[in-house]
Amino acid sequence: MDPITDISPAPPTVKGHCLAGCGPTLVLAATGTVVCARPDCPDPDAAARLLEDTTAQHTVALRDDGTWTVRHPLIERSNGTLLDCGISGMIVTQGTPPAPAGIYVVIVDPDTMRLLWHTPEAWAALCDATALDLPAHVHTSDDGIVVAAVPAPTEIP
């Protein structure tokens, strides 16, 4: 390939800034993903990973030493509600369940304002059942964690 005569068109630019701090250097790669075009970017795929993240709920990492960390859904940063989020305060007030260390999906029950803790597998199954408009049976462990959500059996006439 001759660099003078075989010039490929520049990839389309994308409005926004590189998440690694490179500036307005985002482009649409041939793969369809948004990447940073700066050659020395420490994490050129950061924007693509962020856009591919499907987590729309709070996730909480419980540790063996009793500490925890909340990962907020991206929409809270986008719509300006992140600094007003009450999940951390609710965890402090209500406490964490006596569950093993791990990652949990945490939602607020709108009727009771209590936190509901789900294993990621149970949350995914519950979302699948909801997407298919199926009633679901939720199985809760003794420590209050939703550990399974399976479609309810249908009645056969």
Buried (B, 14 or more C-beta within 10 A) or exposed (E): EEEEEEEEEEEEEBEEBBBBEBEEBBBBBEEEBBBBBBEEBEBBBBBBEEEEEEBEBBBBEBEEEEEBEEBBBBEBEEEEEEEEBEBBEBBEEEEBBEBEEEEBBBBBEEEEEEBBBBBEEBBEBBBBBEEEEEEBEBEBBEEEBBBBBBBEEEEEE
